[in-house]
Amino acid sequence: MKNIISFFFFASFSIISCNIKVDRSQAFIPDSSGNLNNITVVMPISDWKGRLGEVLRDNLGKEYEGLPLDEPQFSLNYLNPKAFSGFGRQSRNIIWFQKDSVSRFQLAKDQFSKPQIVGLVTGEDSEVQQFLFEENMLLFSQTVKDNERKEKLRRINKSPTNDKNLKKRFGYDLVYPSVYETVKDTANFIWIQKQVQKGHLNIIAYEISDNISDKNFNTKILNIRDSIGKLYIPGRLKGSYMITERAYQPYFYKVTLDGKKGYLTKGTWEVANDFMAGPFINYMLWDSLTEKWMVVEGFTFAPSMNKRDYMFELNTIITTIKKVN
């Protein structure tokens, strides 16, 4: 590779300003725009069609985990540098590649609009820029994810629910839109639902006392889901109920949420004795005060529709969980 000025002195692991010309005399910074989980990519068309664009698509366009059909974690929107002005600069997430003798990667916050994240990559050619991007891709990706979560919560908080069923039943709060309605509330099970085009989004919550450890959690969680589905989540036909689809290997992670350690599972569900299926995300958290597992799960039913943004909404809601009693 050609001589590369060490970018480690320029890279930042927090949001900093970068050398982008902006008229700071403006008293007004416009609101950012764009769909959730979208990134505007600014680079010459030759680079977008070449190896640099391919690397960008391979990394930022990786599949969103746990969906029945592949969808990218981010949708990439190409913008020619000549059109990068005015409204074109108001995207909420931007990565901008420029030719420059100085090699660097930088992040800027609210540079042209707010809220906004701008990643700036400069280098003498596309090879240098590719190297810098790959070295900082995880930082940029996580920063965008954080930005999108904040934006989703901002939208949710425009009309949050006043429902206190979860708090009364289990002593927990979730932040979710008022459009969600409670469809089932029993002694140890709550189910809320939001209608969407051709389907619905769902959040369920319950407590269990099972003995779960790192050695058996991946099997236990799936069996628990099946038993809960049989008890509380019927299908359309008599004798049908929700279970875990075993044909697709779920994703398993250890997590800490609201100060509680637990497990995260992403996978797909199906209905026994019927033809229904979709993605789910399941959080199982250990409450040391009650000595029980608090389980909160989101699942989507939306045939023939893209489901990434639905699951993003459910995950955003679930990760607001907070013990209040």
Protein Blocks (a to p, Z undefined) as FASTA:
>chain_A
ZZdddfklmpccbdcdddddddfkbmbdcddeddehiacddddfklmmmmmlmmmmmmmm
pccehiabdcdfbdcddddfklngcjllmpfbdcdddddfbdcddddehklbccdddddd
ddfbfklmmmmmmmmmmmmmmmmmmmmmmmmmmmmmmmccfbfklmmmnopacdddfkbc
cfbdcfkbccdddddehiacdddddddfbdcdfklmmmmmmmmmmmmmmmmmccfbehia
cdddfkbccddddddeehiacdddddddddehiacdddddddddddfklopacddddddd
dehiafklmmmmmmmmmmmgccfZZ
